């Protein structure tokens, strides 16, 4: 679990970037906290620098938009979702539990699984 900031340090409608690998953006909107990968899947832009409204973040570069609850893109030019991460509050501190990256499995030709 990664401590991000104290609750009072992230006002409603704002976001903060967590310098992890890959970076994570944490948002405070609609009375809740959401965490997604910070990099837009369309092009390398920081989503924490985007505009937040109604559980959506709009990328500052080409206006792609993502649902903060699911990570799904809600308009072009983005076509792929961003990963979502679990957010917890521990003793007044906002913390993120990063999602485990999907593991790609390659099966050699002729092998059985």
ChimeraX attribute file (.defattr): number of C-alpha atoms within 10 A of each C-alpha:
attribute: neighborCount
match mode: 1-to-1
recipient: residues
	/A:1	11
	/A:2	14
	/A:3	15
	/A:4	20
	/A:5	16
	/A:6	14
	/A:7	16
	/A:8	10
	/A:9	12
	/A:10	18
	/A:11	12
	/A:12	15
	/A:13	15
	/A:14	17
	/A:15	23
	/A:16	19
	/A:17	19
	/A:18	20
	/A:19	11
	/A:20	12
	/A:21	7
	/A:22	10
	/A:23	15
	/A:24	24
	/A:25	25
	/A:26	28
	/A:27	26
	/A:28	20
	/A:29	20
	/A:30	13
	/A:31	9
	/A:32	10
	/A:33	22
	/A:34	23
	/A:35	29
	/A:36	30
	/A:37	26
	/A:38	27
	/A:39	19
	/A:40	26
	/A:41	20
	/A:42	18
	/A:43	13
	/A:44	11
	/A:45	16
	/A:46	18
	/A:47	30
	/A:48	27
	/A:49	18
	/A:50	21
	/A:51	16
	/A:52	24
	/A:53	14
	/A:54	10
	/A:55	19
	/A:56	21
	/A:57	24
	/A:58	22
	/A:59	26
	/A:60	16
	/A:61	15
	/A:62	14
	/A:63	16
	/A:64	22
	/A:65	26
	/A:66	28
	/A:67	22
	/A:68	27
	/A:69	14
	/A:70	17
	/A:71	21
	/A:72	18
	/A:73	23
	/A:74	17
	/A:75	13
	/A:76	13
	/A:77	14
	/A:78	20
	/A:79	15
	/A:80	15
	/A:81	19
	/A:82	20
	/A:83	20
	/A:84	23
	/A:85	22
	/A:86	14
	/A:87	21
	/A:88	17
	/A:89	15
	/A:90	11
	/A:91	9
	/A:92	11
	/A:93	16
	/A:94	21
	/A:95	21
	/A:96	23
	/A:97	14
	/A:98	19
	/A:99	13
	/A:100	8
	/A:101	7
	/A:102	6
	/A:103	6
	/A:104	6
	/A:105	6
	/A:106	6
	/A:107	9
	/A:108	8
	/A:109	6
	/A:110	6
	/A:111	6
	/A:112	6
	/A:113	5
